[in-house]
C-alpha cells in the first residue's frame, strides 16, 4: 500500500515498520480553534475521571 507523504513532524522505526507522524490535518488551525479543541479534551477527560470515581465507589 502506498500512502502519500504529508508534512512529517516525527519519524521512527518499530521493528521492521517505519512510522511517520504527519500534522497535515492540523497545520492551519487558528489559536482559537486549538483552545476550543483542548477545552473539549479537558471536558472529556473530566467526564471520564468522574465516571471512574463513580464506578470505584460502587465497587466498594
MMTF fields as JSON, N, C-alpha, C and O atoms, coordinates in Angstrom:
{
  "mmtfVersion": "1.0.0",
  "mmtfProducer": "UNKNOWN",
  "numBonds": 239,
  "numAtoms": 240,
  "numGroups": 60,
  "numChains": 1,
  "numModels": 1,
  "chainsPerModel": [1],
  "groupsPerChain": [60],
  "chainIdList": ["A"],
  "bondAtomList": [4, 2, 8, 6, 12, 10, 16, 14, 20, 18, 24, 22, 28, 26, 32, 30, 36, 34, 40, 38, 44, 42, 48, 46, 52, 50, 56, 54, 60, 58, 64, 62, 68, 66, 72, 70, 76, 74, 80, 78, 84, 82, 88, 86, 92, 90, 96, 94, 100, 98, 104, 102, 108, 106, 112, 110, 116, 114, 120, 118, 124, 122, 128, 126, 132, 130, 136, 134, 140, 138, 144, 142, 148, 146, 152, 150, 156, 154, 160, 158, 164, 162, 168, 166, 172, 170, 176, 174, 180, 178, 184, 182, 188, 186, 192, 190, 196, 194, 200, 198, 204, 202, 208, 206, 212, 210, 216, 214, 220, 218, 224, 222, 228, 226, 232, 230, 236, 234],
  "bondOrderList": [1, 1, 1, 1, 1, 1, 1, 1, 1, 1, 1, 1, 1, 1, 1, 1, 1, 1, 1, 1, 1, 1, 1, 1, 1, 1, 1, 1, 1, 1, 1, 1, 1, 1, 1, 1, 1, 1, 1, 1, 1, 1, 1, 1, 1, 1, 1, 1, 1, 1, 1, 1, 1, 1, 1, 1, 1, 1, 1],
  "groupList": [{"groupName": "UNK", "atomNameList": ["N", "CA", "C", "O"], "elementList": ["N", "C", "C", "O"], "formalChargeList": [0, 0, 0, 0], "bondAtomList": [1, 0, 2, 1, 3, 2], "bondOrderList": [1, 1, 2], "singleLetterCode": "X", "chemCompType": "L-PEPTIDE LINKING"}],
  "groupTypeList": [0, 0, 0, 0, 0, 0, 0, 0, 0, 0, 0, 0, 0, 0, 0, 0, 0, 0, 0, 0, 0, 0, 0, 0, 0, 0, 0, 0, 0, 0, 0, 0, 0, 0, 0, 0, 0, 0, 0, 0, 0, 0, 0, 0, 0, 0, 0, 0, 0, 0, 0, 0, 0, 0, 0, 0, 0, 0, 0, 0],
  "groupIdList": [1, 2, 3, 4, 5, 6, 7, 8, 9, 10, 11, 12, 13, 14, 15, 16, 17, 18, 19, 20, 21, 22, 23, 24, 25, 26, 27, 28, 29, 30, 31, 32, 33, 34, 35, 36, 37, 38, 39, 40, 41, 42, 43, 44, 45, 46, 47, 48, 49, 50, 51, 52, 53, 54, 55, 56, 57, 58, 59, 60],
  "secStructList": [7, 7, 7, 7, 7, 7, 7, 3, 3, 3, 3, 3, 3, 3, 6, 6, 3, 3, 3, 3, 3, 3, 7, 4, 4, 4, 6, 6, 7, 7, 2, 2, 2, 2, 2, 2, 2, 2, 2, 2, 2, 2, 2, 2, 2, 2, 2, 2, 2, 2, 2, 2, 2, 2, 2, 2, 2, 2, 2, 7],
  "xCoordList": [0.849, 0.0, 0.89, 1.842, 0.576, 1.325, 0.488, -0.661, 1.069, 0.394, 1.114, 2.34, 0.378, 1.056, 1.711, 1.116, 2.931, 3.642, 3.206, 3.161, 2.889, 2.474, 3.607, 4.781, 3.251, 4.215, 4.663, 3.996, 5.785, 6.287, 6.873, 7.768, 6.347, 6.881, 7.709, 8.477, 7.554, 8.343, 8.422, 7.465, 9.57, 9.773, 10.565, 11.56, 10.127, 10.845, 10.536, 9.674, 11.247, 11.071, 10.738, 11.344, 9.766, 9.401, 9.594, 8.809, 10.628, 10.938, 11.233, 12.111, 10.5, 10.678, 9.729, 9.673, 8.991, 7.979, 8.508, 8.958, 8.449, 8.837, 7.58, 6.604, 7.595, 6.441, 6.742, 7.786, 5.812, 5.926, 4.671, 3.557, 4.85, 3.733, 3.654, 4.625, 2.479, 2.269, 1.228, 0.358, 1.332, 0.375, -0.462, -0.937, -0.641, -1.396, -2.797, -3.302, -3.419, -4.812, -4.937, -6.045, -3.847, -3.97, -2.984, -2.777, -2.385, -1.426, -2.059, -1.451, -3.248, -3.854, -4.948, -5.92, -4.81, -5.818, -5.46, -4.309, -6.448, -6.231, -6.033, -6.461, -5.389, -5.222, -6.562, -6.644, -7.607, -8.927, -9.475, -10.046, -9.299, -9.783, -9.0, -9.573, -7.705, -6.879, -7.393, -7.522, -7.688, -8.233, -9.556, -9.812, -10.397, -11.69, -11.494, -12.164, -10.584, -10.314, -9.767, -10.214, -8.802, -8.219, -9.251, -9.236, -10.142, -11.21, -12.121, -12.507, -12.461, -13.307, -12.577, -13.185, -11.275, -10.48, -10.515, -10.623, -10.426, -10.497, -11.845, -11.918, -12.914, -14.258, -14.39, -14.943, -13.886, -13.948, -13.168, -13.636, -11.982, -11.161, -11.882, -11.918, -12.451, -13.143, -14.329, -14.555, -15.083, -16.213, -15.729, -16.349, -14.629, -14.056, -13.615, -13.886, -12.939, -12.481, -13.663, -13.617, -14.713, -15.9, -16.554, -17.0, -16.611, -17.191, -16.35, -16.895, -15.027, -14.153, -14.336, -14.382, -14.44, -14.632, -15.976, -16.076, -16.996, -18.329, -18.309, -18.886, -17.668, -17.579, -16.777, -17.117, -15.723, -14.909, -15.703, -15.53, -16.566, -17.42, -18.45, -18.786, -18.945, -19.941, -19.339, -20.039, -18.034, -17.376, -17.081, -16.91, -17.02, -16.667, -17.844, -17.714],
  "yCoordList": [-1.182, 0.0, 1.238, 1.331, 2.168, 3.415, 4.527, 4.74, 5.223, 6.322, 7.607, 7.672, 8.638, 9.889, 10.49, 10.502, 10.984, 11.552, 12.99, 13.783, 13.318, 14.668, 15.431, 15.181, 16.349, 17.149, 16.333, 16.331, 15.646, 14.734, 15.548, 16.371, 15.301, 16.004, 15.083, 15.549, 13.769, 12.805, 11.517, 11.113, 10.885, 9.648, 8.693, 9.091, 7.436, 6.454, 5.065, 4.886, 4.09, 2.722, 1.828, 1.937, 0.937, -0.085, -1.421, -1.786, -2.137, -3.382, -3.091, -2.287, -3.744, -3.526, -2.475, -2.275, -1.809, -0.848, 0.576, 0.98, 1.326, 2.734, 3.56, 3.469, 4.368, 5.165, 6.636, 7.153, 7.298, 8.732, 9.399, 9.029, 10.38, 11.123, 12.455, 13.211, 12.73, 13.968, 14.841, 14.342, 16.142, 17.067, 17.813, 18.918, 17.22, 17.876, 18.293, 19.335, 17.47, 17.738, 18.924, 19.416, 19.386, 20.467, 21.613, 22.428, 21.689, 22.756, 24.145, 25.111, 24.245, 25.566, 25.883, 26.558, 25.412, 25.655, 26.921, 27.118, 27.768, 29.027, 28.773, 27.738, 29.704, 29.562, 29.411, 28.687, 30.078, 29.974, 28.558, 28.012, 27.968, 26.607, 25.617, 24.656, 25.844, 24.985, 25.036, 23.999, 26.241, 26.373, 25.634, 24.987, 25.728, 25.043, 23.524, 22.833, 23.018, 21.574, 21.11, 20.094, 21.849, 21.47, 21.555, 20.741, 22.536, 22.649, 21.431, 20.9, 20.991, 19.802, 18.558, 17.696, 18.464, 17.33, 17.321, 16.258, 18.496, 18.596, 18.139, 17.462, 18.511, 18.081, 16.571, 15.941, 15.99, 14.533, 13.844, 12.864, 14.355, 13.777, 13.871, 12.899, 15.034, 15.223, 14.268, 13.69, 14.105, 13.168, 11.74, 10.981, 11.39, 10.05, 9.814, 8.759, 10.792, 10.669, 10.589, 9.841, 11.356, 11.319, 9.942, 9.411, 9.361, 8.024, 6.974, 6.071, 7.09, 6.139, 6.252, 5.238, 7.472, 7.677, 7.097, 6.464, 7.316, 6.793, 5.266, 4.65, 4.659, 3.199, 2.657, 1.609, 3.355, 2.933, 2.915, 2.021, 3.893, 3.953, 2.815, 2.266, 2.468, 1.406, 0.043, -0.859, -0.126, -1.411, -1.666, -2.815, -0.613, -0.771, -1.17, -1.341],
  "zCoordList": [0.0, 0.0, 0.0, 0.774, -0.858, -0.929, -0.309, -0.693, 0.642, 1.323, 0.946, 1.046, 0.512, 0.177, 1.425, 2.502, 1.267, 2.407, 2.622, 1.682, 3.854, 4.197, 4.861, 4.591, 5.719, 6.47, 7.681, 8.716, 7.547, 8.575, 9.728, 9.533, 10.945, 12.118, 13.002, 13.845, 12.811, 13.58, 12.788, 12.127, 12.865, 12.132, 13.026, 13.632, 13.11, 13.909, 13.387, 12.527, 13.914, 13.463, 14.641, 15.707, 14.445, 15.423, 14.715, 13.84, 15.091, 14.392, 12.939, 12.627, 12.045, 10.61, 10.047, 8.834, 10.914, 10.467, 10.604, 11.676, 9.515, 9.509, 9.791, 9.047, 10.864, 11.269, 11.003, 11.402, 10.322, 10.07, 10.608, 10.238, 11.477, 12.047, 11.308, 11.259, 10.733, 9.974, 10.67, 11.384, 10.451, 11.066, 10.024, 10.285, 8.862, 7.787, 8.222, 7.804, 9.064, 9.441, 10.395, 10.61, 10.962, 11.95, 11.724, 12.623, 10.56, 10.284, 10.26, 10.721, 9.739, 9.523, 10.53, 10.19, 11.756, 12.781, 13.556, 13.944, 13.774, 14.481, 15.976, 16.486, 16.681, 18.133, 18.853, 19.845, 18.373, 18.991, 18.852, 19.796, 17.673, 17.436, 18.301, 18.814, 18.462, 19.317, 20.748, 21.398, 21.245, 22.602, 22.73, 23.746, 21.706, 21.712, 21.766, 22.534, 20.956, 20.92, 22.267, 22.799, 22.822, 24.112, 25.237, 26.16, 25.159, 26.153, 26.112, 27.153, 24.906, 24.765, 25.276, 25.911, 25.0, 25.512, 27.041, 27.653, 27.652, 29.107, 29.638, 30.663, 28.936, 29.344, 29.259, 30.161, 28.182, 28.018, 29.128, 29.708, 29.42, 30.485, 31.834, 32.589, 32.131, 33.412, 33.537, 34.6, 32.455, 32.471, 32.71, 33.453, 32.08, 32.244, 33.686, 34.258, 34.266, 35.652, 36.621, 37.598, 36.353, 37.209, 37.139, 38.157, 35.937, 35.786, 36.508, 37.143, 36.413, 37.103, 38.611, 39.308, 39.12, 40.556, 40.991, 42.042, 40.184, 40.496, 40.501, 41.397, 39.538, 39.468, 40.642, 41.19, 41.033, 42.168, 43.458, 44.287, 43.631, 44.836, 44.829, 45.878, 43.636, 43.53, 43.808, 44.268, 43.535, 43.759, 45.231, 45.638, 46.026, 47.454, 48.285, 49.497]
}
